[in-house]
Amino acid sequence: MLFEVLRSTIRGLIDRVRYRTLSREELDRILSDTLLELVAADVAYEVAESIVESVRGSLVGVRVERGSDVGQLVVNTLRSRLLELVDRGSIDIVGAVRAKCSRGEPYVIVFFGVNGVGKTTTIAKVAYMLKANGVTPVLAAADTFRAGAQEQLEVHASKLGVPIIKGRYGSDPASVAHDAIEYARARRLCAVLVDTAGRMHVDYDLMGEMRKIVRVSKPDLRVLVVDALTGGDAVEQARRFNEEVGVDAVIVAKVDADVKGGSIISVTSVTGKPVIYLGVGQGYEDLKPFNPVEHVDTILGLKH
């Protein structure tokens, strides 16, 4: 018994010498730089702050072996937290379209996003992807507000060899979406891709218009398109559209021109919805399925 107590005491002494407990002060020194680096990578400040606080809370009081690389431990914990934020699952659009089409109904996708984010080009890329998988979509030019918007979509439709439904400028955009769905239903086409107006995301009238389109078209998927280069502004766009009309998935355009990548983390954090594709070039084929692990490791500078 005496020797057992002695052995236990010695083991405790050895453990105290071998291990130490991470203090808040030590972590604060490391994480203050981490916060700034996340913000520099276009992660919204409020999101970066939440990430850092989460990492700090996970590590304060943790026992680590003396001489171990605390920085690497922080990186590993940060990586896990970022993956939790961006890995929101995926959506098999082609499979969903085929499943609904087998029941005799078209699959409807409504696209939202402010002017300039690459929404119309993204719709054309999705149309190309569907057609490459044996599905001919109908394009609905429901942006009846911006001059030239319907003509822009019509050029894509002509190049892709897919039908397009248009309306008069100034007419009800919801009626264009409705007509496109009826067109697809009558011709047993499997998908309808609805382009919408993209005035300022703070525009009250625009949001009312979007809600009516959703109410009339009853979309199977509501996709928000954001521009990777807009940084923090993408967060406000995502928050507003998600609150006002609801977002099911996100496509991030112009990723090929973005060397930072933080906007994706911000948008998924704010919406809680998956990023499903990245626009990585100007060609119709330049639509890449989003890989959360690859994206997080790229941001952290980790090799695959």
C-alpha positions as CSV (number, residue, x, y, z in Angstrom):
1,M,0.0,0.0,0.0
2,L,2.8,2.4,0.9
3,F,4.6,1.6,-2.3
4,E,1.4,2.1,-4.3
5,V,0.9,5.6,-2.8
6,L,4.6,6.4,-3.5
7,R,4.3,5.2,-7.1
8,S,1.1,7.3,-7.5
9,T,2.9,10.4,-6.1
10,I,5.8,9.9,-8.4
11,R,3.6,9.5,-11.4
12,G,1.8,12.7,-10.5
13,L,5.1,14.5,-10.2
14,I,6.3,13.2,-13.6
15,D,3.0,14.2,-15.2
16,R,3.3,17.7,-13.8
17,V,6.8,18.0,-15.2
18,R,5.9,16.5,-18.5
19,Y,2.7,18.3,-19.1
20,R,1.5,21.9,-18.8
21,T,-1.8,23.6,-19.1
22,L,-2.5,26.1,-21.9
23,S,-3.3,29.5,-20.4
24,R,-5.6,32.1,-21.9
25,E,-2.8,34.6,-22.0
26,E,-0.6,32.3,-24.2
27,L,-3.5,31.6,-26.5
28,D,-4.4,35.2,-26.8
29,R,-0.9,36.0,-28.0
30,I,-1.3,33.4,-30.8
31,L,-4.9,34.1,-31.6
32,S,-4.6,37.9,-31.9
33,D,-2.6,37.4,-35.0
34,T,-5.0,34.7,-36.2
35,L,-7.9,37.1,-36.0
36,L,-6.1,39.7,-38.1
37,E,-5.1,37.0,-40.7
38,L,-8.7,35.8,-41.0
39,V,-9.9,39.4,-41.5
40,A,-7.1,40.0,-44.1
41,A,-8.4,36.9,-45.9
42,D,-11.8,38.6,-46.3
43,V,-13.5,36.7,-43.5
44,A,-16.1,39.2,-42.0
45,Y,-14.8,40.6,-38.7
46,E,-17.8,39.3,-36.7
47,V,-17.3,35.8,-38.2
48,A,-13.5,35.9,-37.6
49,E,-14.1,37.0,-34.0
50,S,-16.6,34.1,-33.4
51,I,-14.1,31.6,-34.9
52,V,-11.2,32.8,-32.7
53,E,-13.4,32.7,-29.6
54,S,-14.5,29.2,-30.4
55,V,-10.9,28.1,-30.8
56,R,-9.8,29.8,-27.6
57,G,-12.7,28.1,-25.7
58,S,-11.7,24.7,-27.0
59,L,-8.0,25.1,-25.9
60,V,-8.0,27.0,-22.7
61,G,-7.1,24.6,-19.9
62,V,-6.0,21.8,-22.2
63,R,-3.0,19.9,-21.0
64,V,-0.2,19.5,-23.6
65,E,3.2,17.9,-23.4
66,R,6.0,20.3,-22.7
67,G,7.9,21.3,-25.8
68,S,5.0,20.4,-28.1
69,D,4.1,22.7,-30.9
70,V,1.2,24.8,-29.5
71,G,1.0,26.7,-32.8
72,Q,0.3,23.5,-34.7
73,L,-2.4,22.6,-32.1
74,V,-4.0,25.9,-32.7
75,V,-3.9,25.4,-36.5
76,N,-5.5,21.9,-36.2
77,T,-8.2,23.3,-33.9
78,L,-8.8,26.2,-36.3
79,R,-9.0,23.9,-39.2
80,S,-11.6,21.8,-37.5
81,R,-13.7,24.9,-36.7
82,L,-13.5,26.2,-40.3
83,L,-14.5,22.8,-41.7
84,E,-17.6,22.9,-39.3
85,L,-18.5,26.2,-40.8
86,V,-18.1,25.5,-44.5
87,D,-19.0,21.8,-44.7
88,R,-22.8,22.1,-44.8
89,G,-23.3,19.1,-47.1
90,S,-23.9,19.1,-50.8
91,I,-26.9,19.0,-53.2
92,D,-27.0,16.7,-56.2
93,I,-28.9,19.0,-58.5
94,V,-28.8,16.6,-61.5
95,G,-30.1,13.7,-59.3
96,A,-32.9,15.9,-57.9
97,V,-33.9,17.1,-61.3
98,R,-34.2,13.6,-62.6
99,A,-36.1,12.4,-59.6
100,K,-38.7,15.2,-59.9
101,C,-38.9,14.8,-63.7
102,S,-39.7,11.1,-63.3
103,R,-42.9,12.3,-61.6
104,G,-43.8,14.5,-64.6
105,E,-42.8,17.8,-63.0
106,P,-40.0,20.3,-63.8
107,Y,-37.4,21.1,-61.1
108,V,-37.4,24.8,-60.5
109,I,-34.3,26.8,-59.4
110,V,-34.6,30.5,-58.7
111,F,-31.3,32.4,-58.6
112,F,-30.8,35.6,-56.5
113,G,-28.0,38.0,-56.3
114,V,-27.2,41.7,-56.8
115,N,-26.1,43.1,-60.1
116,G,-22.5,42.5,-61.0
117,V,-22.0,39.3,-59.1
118,G,-22.1,37.0,-62.2
119,K,-25.6,35.7,-61.6
120,T,-26.6,35.4,-65.3
121,T,-23.3,33.8,-66.3
122,T,-23.7,31.4,-63.4
123,I,-27.2,30.4,-64.6
124,A,-25.7,29.7,-68.1
125,K,-23.1,27.5,-66.5
126,V,-25.7,25.5,-64.5
127,A,-27.7,25.2,-67.8
128,Y,-24.6,23.8,-69.5
129,M,-24.0,21.4,-66.7
130,L,-27.5,20.1,-66.8
131,K,-27.5,19.7,-70.6
132,A,-24.1,17.9,-70.4
133,N,-25.9,15.4,-68.1
134,G,-28.8,14.9,-70.6
135,V,-31.2,17.5,-69.1
136,T,-32.5,20.4,-71.3
137,P,-33.5,23.3,-69.1
138,V,-35.7,26.3,-69.8
139,L,-34.3,29.7,-68.9
140,A,-36.8,32.2,-67.5
141,A,-35.7,35.8,-68.0
142,A,-37.5,37.2,-65.0
143,D,-35.3,40.3,-64.7
144,T,-37.7,42.7,-66.3
145,F,-36.1,45.7,-64.6
146,R,-32.6,46.1,-65.9
147,A,-32.2,47.1,-69.5
148,G,-30.4,44.4,-71.5
149,A,-30.8,41.7,-68.9
150,Q,-33.1,39.6,-71.0
151,E,-31.0,40.0,-74.1
152,Q,-27.9,39.0,-72.1
153,L,-29.6,35.7,-71.0
154,E,-31.0,35.2,-74.5
155,V,-27.4,35.2,-75.9
156,H,-26.5,32.4,-73.5
157,A,-29.7,30.5,-74.4
158,S,-28.8,30.7,-78.1
159,K,-25.2,29.5,-77.5
160,L,-26.3,26.7,-75.3
161,G,-29.2,25.7,-77.5
162,V,-31.9,25.9,-74.8
163,P,-35.3,27.6,-74.8
164,I,-35.9,30.9,-73.1
165,I,-39.1,32.6,-71.9
166,K,-39.1,36.4,-71.7
167,G,-41.5,39.2,-70.8
168,R,-41.9,42.8,-71.5
169,Y,-39.6,45.2,-69.6
170,G,-41.6,46.5,-66.6
171,S,-43.9,43.5,-66.6
172,D,-44.5,41.2,-63.6
173,P,-41.4,39.0,-63.3
174,A,-43.4,36.4,-61.4
175,S,-45.5,35.9,-64.5
176,V,-42.4,35.2,-66.5
177,A,-41.4,32.5,-64.1
178,H,-44.9,31.1,-64.2
179,D,-44.9,31.0,-68.0
180,A,-41.6,29.2,-68.1
181,I,-42.8,26.5,-65.7
182,E,-45.9,26.0,-67.8
183,Y,-43.7,25.8,-70.9
184,A,-41.5,23.2,-69.3
185,R,-44.5,21.2,-68.0
186,A,-46.2,21.2,-71.4
187,R,-43.1,20.0,-73.2
188,R,-42.0,17.6,-70.5
189,L,-38.7,19.5,-70.0
190,C,-37.1,18.7,-66.7
191,A,-35.7,22.0,-65.3
192,V,-36.5,25.7,-65.1
193,L,-33.8,28.2,-64.3
194,V,-35.2,31.5,-63.2
195,D,-33.0,34.7,-63.5
196,T,-34.1,37.5,-61.2
197,A,-33.4,41.2,-60.9
198,G,-30.4,42.3,-58.8
199,R,-30.8,45.8,-57.6
200,M,-29.3,46.8,-54.3
201,H,-29.8,44.2,-51.6
202,V,-31.2,46.9,-49.4
203,D,-33.9,47.7,-51.9
204,Y,-37.3,47.0,-50.2
205,D,-39.2,46.8,-53.6
206,L,-36.7,44.2,-54.9
207,M,-37.2,42.0,-51.9
208,G,-41.0,42.2,-52.3
209,E,-40.5,41.2,-56.0
210,M,-38.3,38.2,-55.0
211,R,-40.9,37.0,-52.4
212,K,-43.6,37.1,-55.1
213,I,-41.5,35.1,-57.5
214,V,-40.9,32.5,-54.8
215,R,-44.6,32.4,-53.9
216,V,-45.6,31.9,-57.6
217,S,-42.9,29.6,-58.8
218,K,-42.6,27.4,-55.6
219,P,-39.0,26.7,-56.4
220,D,-37.3,23.4,-55.4
221,L,-34.1,25.3,-54.8
222,R,-33.3,28.9,-54.0
223,V,-29.7,29.7,-55.0
224,L,-27.9,32.8,-53.9
225,V,-25.0,33.9,-56.2
226,V,-22.3,36.0,-54.5
227,D,-19.1,37.4,-55.9
228,A,-15.9,36.1,-54.2
229,L,-14.3,39.5,-54.6
230,T,-16.9,41.5,-52.7
231,G,-15.5,40.3,-49.3
232,G,-17.5,41.6,-46.4
233,D,-20.3,42.9,-48.6
234,A,-21.1,39.3,-49.6
235,V,-22.0,38.7,-45.9
236,E,-24.6,41.5,-45.8
237,Q,-26.1,40.3,-49.1
238,A,-26.3,36.7,-47.9
239,R,-27.9,37.8,-44.6
240,R,-30.5,40.0,-46.2
241,F,-31.5,37.5,-48.9
242,N,-31.7,34.7,-46.4
243,E,-33.8,36.7,-44.1
244,E,-36.1,38.1,-46.8
245,V,-36.7,35.3,-49.2
246,G,-34.7,32.3,-47.9
247,V,-31.6,30.7,-49.3
248,D,-31.1,26.9,-49.8
249,A,-27.7,27.0,-51.4
250,V,-24.9,29.3,-52.5
251,I,-22.8,29.5,-55.6
252,V,-19.7,31.7,-55.3
253,A,-18.6,33.3,-58.6
254,K,-15.2,34.7,-59.7
255,V,-13.3,32.4,-57.4
256,D,-10.5,32.2,-60.0
257,A,-9.8,35.9,-59.4
258,D,-9.9,35.7,-55.6
259,V,-6.7,34.8,-53.8
260,K,-8.2,35.1,-50.3
261,G,-11.2,32.9,-50.1
262,G,-12.6,34.1,-46.8
263,S,-15.9,35.3,-48.2
264,I,-17.0,31.6,-48.5
265,I,-16.5,31.1,-44.8
266,S,-18.4,34.3,-44.0
267,V,-21.4,33.4,-46.2
268,T,-21.8,29.8,-44.9
269,S,-21.5,31.1,-41.3
270,V,-24.3,33.7,-41.9
271,T,-26.7,31.5,-43.9
272,G,-25.9,28.1,-42.5
273,K,-26.5,26.8,-46.1
274,P,-24.1,24.9,-48.3
275,V,-21.9,26.4,-51.0
276,I,-22.5,23.9,-53.9
277,Y,-20.4,25.3,-56.7
278,L,-17.6,27.7,-57.4
279,G,-17.3,29.8,-60.6
280,V,-13.6,29.3,-61.6
281,G,-13.5,30.9,-65.1
282,Q,-15.4,32.5,-67.9
283,G,-16.3,29.3,-69.8
284,Y,-19.6,27.5,-69.5
285,E,-17.6,24.5,-68.2
286,D,-16.0,26.5,-65.4
287,L,-18.3,25.5,-62.7
288,K,-16.6,23.4,-60.0
289,P,-18.3,21.5,-57.2
290,F,-17.2,23.0,-53.8
291,N,-14.8,20.9,-51.8
292,P,-14.8,22.1,-48.2
293,V,-11.6,20.3,-47.2
294,E,-9.6,21.6,-50.2
295,H,-10.9,25.2,-49.6
296,V,-10.0,25.3,-45.9
297,D,-6.6,23.8,-46.4
298,T,-5.9,26.3,-49.2
299,I,-6.8,29.2,-46.8
300,L,-4.5,27.8,-44.1
301,G,-1.7,27.1,-46.6
302,L,-1.8,23.4,-46.1
303,K,-0.8,21.1,-49.0
304,H,-3.0,18.3,-50.3
